[in-house]
Amino acid sequence: MMRAHRRLLLASPILLLAALAPAAGVRAEALDLARASCADFTAMSEADRSQFSLWLAGYFAGSAMRPLLDLEKITAAPAALAELCAKSPQVALVGAETRAVFIPAPAP
């Protein structure tokens, strides 16, 4: 079991780099994450939504000091975020509601 976790930890940075590598000829755009909302996520292409979901997974895992990424949640995240954003376009992309897609809310 521990060996599988090590492989996942080693593979995660490689998967992240591969997913975030820009495609040839694609122009990068800036997104102010302090102000970004679900409306911005909804306006993204499907590929950008997947890449951004992967970034969010890493961001939230890092802020929670969790060394593992849940690949099933990352795979399901674009659809879960799209559903959340369809209901609440004003929700911040870096906030508690979007964090809950990747990491359960802390117990009170």
C-alpha positions as CSV (number, residue, x, y, z in Angstrom):
1,M,0.0,0.0,0.0
2,M,2.8,2.4,0.9
3,R,4.5,1.7,-2.4
4,A,1.4,2.7,-4.3
5,H,1.3,6.0,-2.4
6,R,5.0,6.7,-3.3
7,R,4.3,6.0,-7.0
8,L,1.3,8.4,-6.9
9,L,3.4,11.1,-5.2
10,L,6.1,10.7,-7.8
11,A,3.7,10.6,-10.7
12,S,1.6,13.6,-9.5
13,P,4.2,16.3,-10.4
14,I,4.7,14.7,-13.8
15,L,0.9,14.6,-14.4
16,L,0.6,18.2,-13.3
17,L,3.3,19.4,-15.6
18,A,1.9,17.5,-18.5
19,A,-1.6,18.8,-18.0
20,L,-0.5,22.4,-17.5
21,A,2.0,22.4,-20.5
22,P,0.6,24.9,-23.0
23,A,-0.4,23.6,-26.5
24,A,1.6,24.9,-29.4
25,G,0.2,28.2,-30.7
26,V,-2.0,28.9,-27.6
27,R,-1.9,32.4,-26.2
28,A,-1.8,32.6,-22.4
29,E,-4.3,34.8,-20.7
30,A,-4.0,36.2,-17.2
31,L,-6.7,35.4,-14.6
32,D,-6.7,37.2,-11.2
33,L,-7.6,34.4,-8.9
34,A,-8.4,36.8,-6.1
35,R,-11.3,38.1,-8.2
36,A,-12.1,35.1,-10.3
37,S,-15.6,33.7,-10.1
38,C,-17.6,30.8,-11.3
39,A,-18.6,33.0,-14.3
40,D,-15.0,32.9,-15.3
41,F,-14.9,29.1,-15.0
42,T,-18.1,28.8,-17.1
43,A,-16.5,31.0,-19.8
44,M,-13.5,28.7,-20.1
45,S,-13.1,26.0,-22.8
46,E,-13.5,22.4,-21.7
47,A,-9.7,21.9,-21.8
48,D,-9.1,25.0,-19.8
49,R,-11.6,23.8,-17.2
50,S,-9.8,20.5,-16.8
51,Q,-6.4,22.2,-16.5
52,F,-7.8,24.7,-14.0
53,S,-9.4,22.0,-12.0
54,L,-6.1,20.2,-11.7
55,W,-4.5,23.5,-10.6
56,L,-7.2,24.0,-8.0
57,A,-6.7,20.5,-6.7
58,G,-3.0,21.2,-6.1
59,Y,-3.7,24.6,-4.6
60,F,-6.2,23.3,-2.1
61,A,-4.1,20.2,-1.3
62,G,-1.1,22.5,-0.7
63,S,-3.1,25.0,1.5
64,A,-4.4,22.0,3.5
65,M,-0.9,20.5,3.7
66,R,-2.1,17.3,2.2
67,P,0.6,15.5,0.3
68,L,-1.7,13.4,-1.9
69,L,-4.0,14.3,-4.8
70,D,-7.2,12.3,-5.2
71,L,-7.2,11.5,-9.0
72,E,-10.9,10.4,-8.9
73,K,-11.9,13.8,-7.5
74,I,-9.7,15.6,-9.9
75,T,-11.3,13.8,-12.9
76,A,-14.8,14.5,-11.6
77,A,-14.0,18.1,-10.6
78,P,-14.7,19.9,-13.9
79,A,-18.3,18.5,-14.0
80,A,-18.8,19.2,-10.3
81,L,-17.5,22.8,-10.6
82,A,-19.6,23.3,-13.7
83,E,-22.7,22.2,-11.7
84,L,-21.8,24.5,-8.8
85,C,-21.1,27.4,-11.2
86,A,-24.3,27.0,-13.1
87,K,-26.2,27.5,-9.8
88,S,-24.0,30.3,-8.4
89,P,-22.0,32.2,-11.0
90,Q,-20.8,34.8,-8.4
91,V,-19.0,32.1,-6.2
92,A,-15.3,32.7,-5.9
93,L,-13.1,30.1,-7.7
94,V,-10.7,30.1,-4.8
95,G,-13.1,29.7,-1.9
96,A,-14.8,27.3,0.5
97,E,-17.5,26.2,-2.0
98,T,-15.0,25.2,-4.7
99,R,-12.6,23.8,-2.1
100,A,-15.3,21.4,-1.0
101,V,-15.3,19.8,-4.5
102,F,-11.7,18.6,-3.7
103,I,-11.4,18.4,0.1
104,P,-14.2,17.9,2.6
105,A,-15.0,20.9,4.9
106,P,-13.1,20.7,8.2
107,A,-15.2,19.3,11.1
108,P,-16.3,22.0,13.6
